[in-house]
Amino acid sequence: MLDEIHCPLCMGIEITPYSSDRRRSYLCCGTCRLVFVPPKWHLSRSAEKAEYELHQNKIDDPGYRKFLSRLMCPLIERLAAGAQGLDFGCGSGPALAHMLRENGFHVSLYDSFFMCDERTLNASYDFICATEVVEHLHHPAQELQHLWSLLRPGGWMGVMTKLVLDHTAFSRWHYKNDPTHVCFFSADAWRWWAHDHGASLEIIGADVILLQRMR
């Protein structure tokens, strides 16, 4: 029942059907506008890891480096030289961290499947990157809040994730077909989150979100 489901981002209860396909259904929160998959369709942890092990993201892949530069370039324009950061959800091949280190930044790594060093989640940072990560989060409210708490005042969170546009585009969107993708943010959802956290928000292109912690 929809009245038993809470939004995983804002905990709201104003939930309505958004879309469905042969794989699963998708709901939308009327408060923050997050589109999400109900928990009953979430993969088990072992099945989720098996999907990630199929990824071929290599540090020296020129195409992948070009893709990641869409986030890295605008982010480093906003950072002081030698800033300390965290690559959250770095995967088994932390290409973005490697690129940032090439540019003189200090980067720690965390991935709950491949580099699970909890010490990195108890430090403070000038910036945090989450590239192609937030769409996988089962509990985005808690996970994003924890990351936000690690940022020093004035620090930046850089996110890459494809944005929901409208019902029509969503229905034919390849991005929703990945079984590990369970949270789909729109520009409105990020605006809600930024306002709720007193953050400065910039959305660059189709999939780059920059949030600055102001206090």
PyRosetta script that sets phi, psi and omega in degrees:
from pyrosetta import init, pose_from_sequence

init()
pose = pose_from_sequence("MLDEIHCPLCMGIEITPYSSDRRRSYLCCGTCRLVFVPPKWHLSRSAEKAEYELHQNKIDDPGYRKFLSRLMCPLIERLAAGAQGLDFGCGSGPALAHMLRENGFHVSLYDSFFMCDERTLNASYDFICATEVVEHLHHPAQELQHLWSLLRPGGWMGVMTKLVLDHTAFSRWHYKNDPTHVCFFSADAWRWWAHDHGASLEIIGADVILLQRMR")
pose.set_psi(1, 137.9)
pose.set_omega(1, -178.5)
pose.set_phi(2, -64.0)
pose.set_psi(2, -30.1)
pose.set_omega(2, -178.8)
pose.set_phi(3, -73.2)
pose.set_psi(3, -3.6)
pose.set_omega(3, 176.6)
pose.set_phi(4, -102.1)
pose.set_psi(4, -1.9)
pose.set_omega(4, -176.9)
pose.set_phi(5, -105.6)
pose.set_psi(5, 132.8)
pose.set_omega(5, 175.2)
pose.set_phi(6, -106.7)
pose.set_psi(6, 149.7)
pose.set_omega(6, 174.8)
pose.set_phi(7, -65.3)
pose.set_psi(7, 131.4)
pose.set_omega(7, -178.9)
pose.set_phi(8, -74.9)
pose.set_psi(8, -6.5)
pose.set_omega(8, 179.8)
pose.set_phi(9, -101.0)
pose.set_psi(9, -45.9)
pose.set_omega(9, -176.5)
pose.set_phi(10, -116.3)
pose.set_psi(10, -2.4)
pose.set_omega(10, -178.8)
pose.set_phi(11, 67.2)
pose.set_psi(11, 15.1)
pose.set_omega(11, 179.2)
pose.set_phi(12, -69.1)
pose.set_psi(12, 160.6)
pose.set_omega(12, -178.1)
pose.set_phi(13, -116.0)
pose.set_psi(13, 2.8)
pose.set_omega(13, 177.8)
pose.set_phi(14, -85.2)
pose.set_psi(14, 77.0)
pose.set_omega(14, -171.7)
pose.set_phi(15, -109.8)
pose.set_psi(15, 132.5)
pose.set_omega(15, 178.5)
pose.set_phi(16, -132.7)
pose.set_psi(16, 154.0)
pose.set_omega(16, 174.5)
pose.set_phi(17, -61.5)
pose.set_psi(17, 141.6)
pose.set_omega(17, -179.5)
pose.set_phi(18, -116.5)
pose.set_psi(18, -46.1)
pose.set_omega(18, -178.4)
pose.set_phi(19, -163.4)
pose.set_psi(19, 170.0)
pose.set_omega(19, 174.6)
pose.set_phi(20, -157.7)
pose.set_psi(20, 155.8)
pose.set_omega(20, 174.5)
pose.set_phi(21, -143.8)
pose.set_psi(21, -170.3)
pose.set_omega(21, -175.8)
pose.set_phi(22, -70.9)
pose.set_psi(22, -13.6)
pose.set_omega(22, -178.7)
pose.set_phi(23, -90.1)
pose.set_psi(23, -44.0)
pose.set_omega(23, -170.9)
pose.set_phi(24, -169.8)
pose.set_psi(24, 177.3)
pose.set_omega(24, 177.3)
pose.set_phi(25, -110.3)
pose.set_psi(25, 160.4)
pose.set_omega(25, -178.1)
pose.set_phi(26, -131.0)
pose.set_psi(26, 137.4)
pose.set_omega(26, -178.5)
pose.set_phi(27, -115.7)
pose.set_psi(27, 161.5)
pose.set_omega(27, 178.5)
pose.set_phi(28, -130.1)
pose.set_psi(28, 137.8)
pose.set_omega(28, 177.6)
pose.set_phi(29, -88.9)
pose.set_psi(29, 129.4)
pose.set_omega(29, 179.6)
pose.set_phi(30, -75.0)
pose.set_psi(30, -14.6)
pose.set_omega(30, -179.5)
pose.set_phi(31, -87.9)
pose.set_psi(31, -55.5)
pose.set_omega(31, -175.0)
pose.set_phi(32, -105.7)
pose.set_psi(32, -9.6)
pose.set_omega(32, 176.8)
pose.set_phi(33, 72.9)
pose.set_psi(33, 17.9)
pose.set_omega(33, 172.4)
pose.set_phi(34, -69.1)
pose.set_psi(34, 137.2)
pose.set_omega(34, 170.1)
pose.set_phi(35, -101.3)
pose.set_psi(35, 132.3)
pose.set_omega(35, -173.9)
pose.set_phi(36, -147.8)
pose.set_psi(36, 160.1)
pose.set_omega(36, 178.9)
pose.set_phi(37, -94.9)
pose.set_psi(37, 130.2)
pose.set_omega(37, 177.0)
pose.set_phi(38, -58.6)
pose.set_psi(38, 147.5)
pose.set_omega(38, -175.4)
pose.set_phi(39, -54.7)
pose.set_psi(39, -27.5)
pose.set_omega(39, -176.4)
pose.set_phi(40, -64.8)
pose.set_psi(40, -16.2)
pose.set_omega(40, 177.7)
pose.set_phi(41, -102.4)
pose.set_psi(41, 5.7)
pose.set_omega(41, 176.8)
pose.set_phi(42, -71.8)
pose.set_psi(42, 141.5)
pose.set_omega(42, 176.5)
pose.set_phi(43, -71.8)
pose.set_psi(43, 155.5)
pose.set_omega(43, 170.4)
pose.set_phi(44, -66.8)
pose.set_psi(44, 163.2)
pose.set_omega(44, -179.1)
pose.set_phi(45, -62.2)
pose.set_psi(45, -39.8)
pose.set_omega(45, -179.6)
pose.set_phi(46, -67.8)
pose.set_psi(46, -39.4)
pose.set_omega(46, 178.4)
pose.set_phi(47, -68.1)
pose.set_psi(47, -37.1)
pose.set_omega(47, 178.6)
pose.set_phi(48, -64.2)
pose.set_psi(48, -45.2)
pose.set_omega(48, 179.4)
pose.set_phi(49, -62.3)
pose.set_psi(49, -38.8)
pose.set_omega(49, 179.4)
pose.set_phi(50, -60.1)
pose.set_psi(50, -37.7)
pose.set_omega(50, 177.1)
pose.set_phi(51, -65.0)
pose.set_psi(51, -43.2)
pose.set_omega(51, -178.4)
pose.set_phi(52, -66.8)
pose.set_psi(52, -31.2)
pose.set_omega(52, -179.9)
pose.set_phi(53, -69.1)
pose.set_psi(53, -12.3)
pose.set_omega(53, 176.1)
pose.set_phi(54, -81.1)
pose.set_psi(54, -16.1)
pose.set_omega(54, -177.3)
pose.set_phi(55, -69.0)
pose.set_psi(55, 142.1)
pose.set_omega(55, 179.9)
pose.set_phi(56, -120.3)
pose.set_psi(56, 64.1)
pose.set_omega(56, -178.7)
pose.set_phi(57, -97.9)
pose.set_psi(57, 103.1)
pose.set_omega(57, -174.9)
pose.set_phi(58, -105.9)
pose.set_psi(58, 143.2)
pose.set_omega(58, -176.1)
pose.set_phi(59, -58.3)
pose.set_psi(59, -36.6)
pose.set_omega(59, -175.1)
pose.set_phi(60, -97.0)
pose.set_psi(60, 13.4)
pose.set_omega(60, 179.3)
pose.set_phi(61, -78.4)
pose.set_psi(61, 112.7)
pose.set_omega(61, -176.8)
pose.set_phi(62, -58.5)
pose.set_psi(62, -38.7)
pose.set_omega(62, -179.7)
pose.set_phi(63, -65.8)
pose.set_psi(63, -40.6)
pose.set_omega(63, 179.6)
pose.set_phi(64, -69.4)
pose.set_psi(64, -38.1)
pose.set_omega(64, 177.4)
pose.set_phi(65, -64.4)
pose.set_psi(65, -38.5)
pose.set_omega(65, 177.4)
pose.set_phi(66, -64.3)
pose.set_psi(66, -41.6)
pose.set_omega(66, 177.3)
pose.set_phi(67, -59.7)
pose.set_psi(67, -48.3)
pose.set_omega(67, -178.2)
pose.set_phi(68, -68.4)
pose.set_psi(68, -26.0)
pose.set_omega(68, -179.5)
pose.set_phi(69, -65.9)
pose.set_psi(69, -19.6)
pose.set_omega(69, 176.9)
pose.set_phi(70, -62.0)
pose.set_psi(70, -30.9)
pose.set_omega(70, 173.8)
pose.set_phi(71, -90.5)
pose.set_psi(71, -45.0)
pose.set_omega(71, -172.4)
pose.set_phi(72, -61.6)
pose.set_psi(72, -44.3)
pose.set_omega(72, -173.8)
pose.set_phi(73, -61.6)
pose.set_psi(73, -51.5)
pose.set_omega(73, 178.2)
pose.set_phi(74, -68.1)
pose.set_psi(74, -28.9)
pose.set_omega(74, 179.6)
pose.set_phi(75, -67.4)
pose.set_psi(75, -48.5)
pose.set_omega(75, -174.9)
pose.set_phi(76, -68.9)
pose.set_psi(76, -19.8)
pose.set_omega(76, 174.2)
pose.set_phi(77, -64.2)
pose.set_psi(77, -21.7)
pose.set_omega(77, -175.9)
pose.set_phi(78, -102.6)
pose.set_psi(78, 0.1)
pose.set_omega(78, -175.3)
pose.set_phi(79, -106.0)
pose.set_psi(79, 149.2)
pose.set_omega(79, 172.6)
pose.set_phi(80, -76.6)
pose.set_psi(80, 152.4)
pose.set_omega(80, 178.7)
pose.set_phi(81, -56.7)
pose.set_psi(81, 136.0)
pose.set_omega(81, 177.0)
pose.set_phi(82, 75.1)
pose.set_psi(82, 14.1)
pose.set_omega(82, -179.6)
pose.set_phi(83, -58.9)
pose.set_psi(83, 153.2)
pose.set_omega(83, -178.8)
pose.set_phi(84, -102.3)
pose.set_psi(84, 131.3)
pose.set_omega(84, -176.9)
pose.set_phi(85, -138.4)
pose.set_psi(85, 174.7)
pose.set_omega(85, 178.1)
pose.set_phi(86, -128.0)
pose.set_psi(86, 129.5)
pose.set_omega(86, 171.8)
pose.set_phi(87, -97.3)
pose.set_psi(87, 98.3)
pose.set_omega(87, -175.1)
pose.set_phi(88, -89.3)
pose.set_psi(88, 127.4)
pose.set_omega(88, -175.7)
pose.set_phi(89, 74.7)
pose.set_psi(89, 42.5)
pose.set_omega(89, -172.0)
pose.set_phi(90, -72.7)
pose.set_psi(90, -14.5)
pose.set_omega(90, -179.0)
pose.set_phi(91, 74.0)
pose.set_psi(91, -169.9)
pose.set_omega(91, -177.8)
pose.set_phi(92, -83.6)
pose.set_psi(92, -14.6)
pose.set_omega(92, 178.5)
pose.set_phi(93, -128.1)
pose.set_psi(93, 85.4)
pose.set_omega(93, -171.6)
pose.set_phi(94, -73.2)
pose.set_psi(94, 72.8)
pose.set_omega(94, -176.1)
pose.set_phi(95, -65.3)
pose.set_psi(95, -41.1)
pose.set_omega(95, -177.9)
pose.set_phi(96, -63.6)
pose.set_psi(96, -42.8)
pose.set_omega(96, 178.0)
pose.set_phi(97, -60.6)
pose.set_psi(97, -40.8)
pose.set_omega(97, 178.8)
pose.set_phi(98, -61.4)
pose.set_psi(98, -43.7)
pose.set_omega(98, 179.9)
pose.set_phi(99, -65.6)
pose.set_psi(99, -40.8)
pose.set_omega(99, 179.1)
pose.set_phi(100, -65.9)
pose.set_psi(100, -39.1)
pose.set_omega(100, 177.3)
pose.set_phi(101, -64.1)
pose.set_psi(101, -36.6)
pose.set_omega(101, 176.2)
pose.set_phi(102, -60.0)
pose.set_psi(102, -26.8)
pose.set_omega(102, -179.5)
pose.set_phi(103, -95.5)
pose.set_psi(103, 12.2)
pose.set_omega(103, 172.3)
pose.set_phi(104, 91.5)
pose.set_psi(104, 10.1)
pose.set_omega(104, -179.6)
pose.set_phi(105, -97.5)
pose.set_psi(105, 154.1)
pose.set_omega(105, 178.8)
pose.set_phi(106, -98.1)
pose.set_psi(106, 124.6)
pose.set_omega(106, -171.7)
pose.set_phi(107, -131.7)
pose.set_psi(107, 125.7)
pose.set_omega(107, 171.4)
pose.set_phi(108, -93.7)
pose.set_psi(108, 161.4)
pose.set_omega(108, -174.8)
pose.set_phi(109, -120.9)
pose.set_psi(109, 141.3)
pose.set_omega(109, 169.9)
pose.set_phi(110, -148.2)
pose.set_psi(110, 134.4)
pose.set_omega(110, 170.9)
pose.set_phi(111, -151.7)
pose.set_psi(111, 126.6)
pose.set_omega(111, -173.2)
pose.set_phi(112, -66.8)
pose.set_psi(112, -16.4)
pose.set_omega(112, 179.4)
pose.set_phi(113, -102.0)
pose.set_psi(113, -33.0)
pose.set_omega(113, -170.1)
pose.set_phi(114, -119.0)
pose.set_psi(114, -27.1)
pose.set_omega(114, -178.7)
pose.set_phi(115, -141.7)
pose.set_psi(115, 70.7)
pose.set_omega(115, -170.9)
pose.set_phi(116, -91.2)
pose.set_psi(116, 72.0)
pose.set_omega(116, 176.6)
pose.set_phi(117, -102.1)
pose.set_psi(117, 99.4)
pose.set_omega(117, -174.4)
pose.set_phi(118, -62.9)
pose.set_psi(118, -20.2)
pose.set_omega(118, 179.5)
pose.set_phi(119, -61.0)
pose.set_psi(119, -30.8)
pose.set_omega(119, -179.1)
pose.set_phi(120, -70.2)
pose.set_psi(120, -17.6)
pose.set_omega(120, 178.7)
pose.set_phi(121, -94.4)
pose.set_psi(121, 11.9)
pose.set_omega(121, 177.0)
pose.set_phi(122, -128.0)
pose.set_psi(122, 24.0)
pose.set_omega(122, 177.8)
pose.set_phi(123, -114.8)
pose.set_psi(123, 178.3)
pose.set_omega(123, 176.4)
pose.set_phi(124, -119.7)
pose.set_psi(124, 152.4)
pose.set_omega(124, -171.0)
pose.set_phi(125, -140.0)
pose.set_psi(125, 157.0)
pose.set_omega(125, 171.9)
pose.set_phi(126, -83.9)
pose.set_psi(126, -25.2)
pose.set_omega(126, 177.9)
pose.set_phi(127, -154.1)
pose.set_psi(127, 153.2)
pose.set_omega(127, 175.8)
pose.set_phi(128, -133.8)
pose.set_psi(128, 133.3)
pose.set_omega(128, 176.7)
pose.set_phi(129, -111.0)
pose.set_psi(129, 140.4)
pose.set_omega(129, 174.3)
pose.set_phi(130, -139.3)
pose.set_psi(130, 92.2)
pose.set_omega(130, -177.1)
pose.set_phi(131, -98.5)
pose.set_psi(131, 122.4)
pose.set_omega(131, -178.6)
pose.set_phi(132, 52.4)
pose.set_psi(132, 50.4)
pose.set_omega(132, -177.4)
pose.set_phi(133, -123.3)
pose.set_psi(133, -47.3)
pose.set_omega(133, -168.5)
pose.set_phi(134, -63.5)
pose.set_psi(134, -25.1)
pose.set_omega(134, 178.4)
pose.set_phi(135, -69.5)
pose.set_psi(135, -14.1)
pose.set_omega(135, 179.6)
pose.set_phi(136, -94.0)
pose.set_psi(136, -10.2)
pose.set_omega(136, -170.8)
pose.set_phi(137, -72.4)
pose.set_psi(137, 128.1)
pose.set_omega(137, 177.1)
pose.set_phi(138, -81.5)
pose.set_psi(138, -26.5)
pose.set_omega(138, -178.0)
pose.set_phi(139, -131.7)
pose.set_psi(139, 67.6)
pose.set_omega(139, -172.7)
pose.set_phi(140, -61.8)
pose.set_psi(140, -31.2)
pose.set_omega(140, 179.9)
pose.set_phi(141, -59.8)
pose.set_psi(141, -51.1)
pose.set_omega(141, -178.0)
pose.set_phi(142, -70.2)
pose.set_psi(142, -42.0)
pose.set_omega(142, -174.1)
pose.set_phi(143, -70.4)
pose.set_psi(143, -43.7)
pose.set_omega(143, 177.6)
pose.set_phi(144, -68.0)
pose.set_psi(144, -37.9)
pose.set_omega(144, 178.0)
pose.set_phi(145, -62.6)
pose.set_psi(145, -40.6)
pose.set_omega(145, 179.1)
pose.set_phi(146, -64.3)
pose.set_psi(146, -44.5)
pose.set_omega(146, 177.5)
pose.set_phi(147, -60.1)
pose.set_psi(147, -43.3)
pose.set_omega(147, -179.2)
pose.set_phi(148, -60.1)
pose.set_psi(148, -36.7)
pose.set_omega(148, -179.0)
pose.set_phi(149, -68.5)
pose.set_psi(149, -19.1)
pose.set_omega(149, 179.6)
pose.set_phi(150, -83.6)
pose.set_psi(150, -14.6)
pose.set_omega(150, -178.5)
pose.set_phi(151, -78.5)
pose.set_psi(151, 135.1)
pose.set_omega(151, 172.7)
pose.set_phi(152, -72.9)
pose.set_psi(152, 154.2)
pose.set_omega(152, 176.0)
pose.set_phi(153, -53.2)
pose.set_psi(153, 132.2)
pose.set_omega(153, -175.9)
pose.set_phi(154, 87.8)
pose.set_psi(154, -5.4)
pose.set_omega(154, -178.7)
pose.set_phi(155, -74.1)
pose.set_psi(155, 165.5)
pose.set_omega(155, -174.8)
pose.set_phi(156, -120.4)
pose.set_psi(156, 139.5)
pose.set_omega(156, 168.4)
pose.set_phi(157, -110.4)
pose.set_psi(157, 123.3)
pose.set_omega(157, 179.1)
pose.set_phi(158, -110.2)
pose.set_psi(158, 123.6)
pose.set_omega(158, -175.9)
pose.set_phi(159, -121.7)
pose.set_psi(159, 139.5)
pose.set_omega(159, 167.5)
pose.set_phi(160, -119.8)
pose.set_psi(160, 123.0)
pose.set_omega(160, 175.1)
pose.set_phi(161, -162.8)
pose.set_psi(161, 142.3)
pose.set_omega(161, 178.4)
pose.set_phi(162, -68.5)
pose.set_psi(162, 144.7)
pose.set_omega(162, -174.8)
pose.set_phi(163, -102.7)
pose.set_psi(163, 139.0)
pose.set_omega(163, 173.0)
pose.set_phi(164, -66.7)
pose.set_psi(164, 133.2)
pose.set_omega(164, 178.7)
pose.set_phi(165, -102.9)
pose.set_psi(165, -58.1)
pose.set_omega(165, 179.8)
pose.set_phi(166, -163.0)
pose.set_psi(166, 175.5)
pose.set_omega(166, -177.7)
pose.set_phi(167, -58.2)
pose.set_psi(167, -44.5)
pose.set_omega(167, -175.5)
pose.set_phi(168, -63.8)
pose.set_psi(168, -47.8)
pose.set_omega(168, 179.4)
pose.set_phi(169, -64.5)
pose.set_psi(169, -37.6)
pose.set_omega(169, -178.6)
pose.set_phi(170, -63.7)
pose.set_psi(170, -39.0)
pose.set_omega(170, -175.2)
pose.set_phi(171, -62.6)
pose.set_psi(171, -26.7)
pose.set_omega(171, -179.7)
pose.set_phi(172, -114.4)
pose.set_psi(172, 18.1)
pose.set_omega(172, -174.3)
pose.set_phi(173, -81.9)
pose.set_psi(173, 120.9)
pose.set_omega(173, 178.7)
pose.set_phi(174, -64.2)
pose.set_psi(174, -27.4)
pose.set_omega(174, -173.9)
pose.set_phi(175, -61.7)
pose.set_psi(175, -33.2)
pose.set_omega(175, -178.7)
pose.set_phi(176, -76.0)
pose.set_psi(176, -11.1)
pose.set_omega(176, -174.9)
pose.set_phi(177, -81.6)
pose.set_psi(177, -13.5)
pose.set_omega(177, 175.6)
pose.set_phi(178, -70.4)
pose.set_psi(178, 121.8)
pose.set_omega(178, -175.6)
pose.set_phi(179, -67.3)
pose.set_psi(179, -14.1)
pose.set_omega(179, 177.5)
pose.set_phi(180, -89.6)
pose.set_psi(180, -6.9)
pose.set_omega(180, 178.1)
pose.set_phi(181, -87.5)
pose.set_psi(181, 116.1)
pose.set_omega(181, -175.1)
pose.set_phi(182, -126.4)
pose.set_psi(182, -10.6)
pose.set_omega(182, 177.7)
pose.set_phi(183, -128.9)
pose.set_psi(183, 127.7)
pose.set_omega(183, -177.3)
pose.set_phi(184, -124.1)
pose.set_psi(184, 112.1)
pose.set_omega(184, -176.2)
pose.set_phi(185, -90.2)
pose.set_psi(185, 142.1)
pose.set_omega(185, 169.0)
pose.set_phi(186, -105.2)
pose.set_psi(186, 172.4)
pose.set_omega(186, 173.5)
pose.set_phi(187, -59.9)
pose.set_psi(187, -37.7)
pose.set_omega(187, 178.5)
pose.set_phi(188, -62.9)
pose.set_psi(188, -38.9)
pose.set_omega(188, 179.1)
pose.set_phi(189, -63.4)
pose.set_psi(189, -40.6)
pose.set_omega(189, 178.5)
pose.set_phi(190, -69.5)
pose.set_psi(190, -35.6)
pose.set_omega(190, 176.7)
pose.set_phi(191, -63.3)
pose.set_psi(191, -41.5)
pose.set_omega(191, 177.3)
pose.set_phi(192, -60.7)
pose.set_psi(192, -46.9)
pose.set_omega(192, -176.3)
pose.set_phi(193, -64.2)
pose.set_psi(193, -43.2)
pose.set_omega(193, 180.0)
pose.set_phi(194, -62.2)
pose.set_psi(194, -44.4)
pose.set_omega(194, 179.3)
pose.set_phi(195, -63.6)
pose.set_psi(195, -41.7)
pose.set_omega(195, -178.2)
pose.set_phi(196, -65.0)
pose.set_psi(196, -28.0)
pose.set_omega(196, -177.2)
pose.set_phi(197, -107.6)
pose.set_psi(197, 8.6)
pose.set_omega(197, 179.2)
pose.set_phi(198, 61.4)
pose.set_psi(198, 36.3)
pose.set_omega(198, -175.1)
pose.set_phi(199, -101.9)
pose.set_psi(199, 152.0)
pose.set_omega(199, 169.1)
pose.set_phi(200, -83.8)
pose.set_psi(200, 135.9)
pose.set_omega(200, -174.7)
pose.set_phi(201, -123.3)
pose.set_psi(201, 134.7)
pose.set_omega(201, 170.0)
pose.set_phi(202, -131.9)
pose.set_psi(202, 130.8)
pose.set_omega(202, 174.7)
pose.set_phi(203, -112.6)
pose.set_psi(203, 121.7)
pose.set_omega(203, -175.0)
pose.set_phi(204, -115.4)
pose.set_psi(204, 118.2)
pose.set_omega(204, 180.0)
pose.set_phi(205, 66.0)
pose.set_psi(205, -149.3)
pose.set_omega(205, -173.1)
pose.set_phi(206, -88.7)
pose.set_psi(206, -12.5)
pose.set_omega(206, -170.0)
pose.set_phi(207, -154.2)
pose.set_psi(207, 13.3)
pose.set_omega(207, -179.5)
pose.set_phi(208, -112.4)
pose.set_psi(208, 125.7)
pose.set_omega(208, -179.1)
pose.set_phi(209, -124.1)
pose.set_psi(209, 125.5)
pose.set_omega(209, 177.4)
pose.set_phi(210, -117.3)
pose.set_psi(210, 127.0)
pose.set_omega(210, -179.2)
pose.set_phi(211, -124.9)
pose.set_psi(211, 128.3)
pose.set_omega(211, 179.2)
pose.set_phi(212, -109.0)
pose.set_psi(212, 131.2)
pose.set_omega(212, 176.6)
pose.set_phi(213, -78.7)
pose.set_psi(213, 119.4)
pose.set_omega(213, -174.0)
pose.set_phi(214, -92.4)
pose.set_psi(214, -15.3)
pose.set_omega(214, -179.2)
pose.set_phi(215, -148.3)
pose.dump_pdb("model.pdb")
